[in-house]
């Protein structure tokens, strides 16, 4: 991969896309392209085709998606299914037609069955039913994985899918109606601390196990896939370590400095009981995460405080 290779990052303003952009720049890549959603609507096939014909990217990294937590997935199933398929189909199909040799598709660990054996191996895909609280997003992402695999098989192009575990970090979405568990907790504990260490109510029982990867580590895995030709079409990306939601809450509460009570609302859904990734395939190739959970949460909280009033909120 040359430093002046023309690389288009779809979703370059999002948490993952912006981390990829920063990492590429820090490694000396000079020919990066990004368009905001107002400049280019990725759901519009003609607009995407026109953009590719004009810019002629050599590499495409798809970090664009409509994302959200349990509540958002539950309330807007059609948008989560249709818009994600539109975005990825337009990007993948146009990349193929424009003879783009390398395409990196980013998905999510929610593509795996709800009750699959732990840790989750790549070969567990499509072996059982999905977790109902995010199946719409998962089905969209599965179609993206299979589309890239089909292109790889039929046209022998280097199209690869990376499935991250739960991501968090700077530039995350902290809107309480649409965010994931870790950024939502950061905001809840912070606001409760400012209100005189008021009690914090969290969803579920606190017993589900979750794995979390700092977004800069995810970006590093994308650069690894960019600079190497990976032998298979699908790879898990994570830390290989998990903890309970209750343990996570304890770490975030400590980092934020909140000293009030935590109340668990067991009437609310827990989601999948456990979701740990088997990351042995990426480890065997030579990639491994660098940032541990507490350090990552400290970096994220510091960014949250510095950017209060300006951080992204996804309104649905």
SULKAKA-V264822 format. One record per run of one state. SS is the DSSP state (H for helix, E for strand, - for the rest). FROM is the first residue (numbers start at 1). LEN is the number of residues. If there is no record, write none. Layout:
BEGIN
ss->SS from->FROM len->LEN
ss->SS from->FROM len->LEN
END
This chain:
BEGIN
ss->- from->1 len->6
ss->E from->7 len->4
ss->- from->11 len->4
ss->H from->15 len->12
ss->- from->27 len->5
ss->E from->32 len->2
ss->- from->34 len->11
ss->H from->45 len->11
ss->- from->56 len->3
ss->E from->59 len->4
ss->- from->63 len->7
ss->H from->70 len->6
ss->- from->76 len->1
ss->H from->77 len->21
ss->- from->98 len->4
ss->E from->102 len->5
ss->- from->107 len->2
ss->H from->109 len->3
ss->- from->112 len->8
ss->E from->120 len->1
ss->- from->121 len->1
ss->H from->122 len->3
ss->- from->125 len->7
ss->H from->132 len->24
ss->- from->156 len->2
ss->E from->158 len->7
ss->- from->165 len->1
ss->E from->166 len->3
ss->- from->169 len->12
ss->H from->181 len->14
ss->- from->195 len->5
ss->E from->200 len->4
ss->- from->204 len->5
ss->E from->209 len->2
ss->- from->211 len->1
ss->E from->212 len->3
ss->H from->215 len->13
ss->- from->228 len->6
ss->E from->234 len->4
ss->- from->238 len->5
ss->E from->243 len->2
ss->H from->245 len->12
ss->- from->257 len->5
ss->E from->262 len->4
ss->- from->266 len->8
ss->E from->274 len->2
ss->- from->276 len->1
ss->E from->277 len->1
ss->- from->278 len->2
ss->H from->280 len->6
ss->- from->286 len->7
ss->H from->293 len->14
ss->- from->307 len->10
END
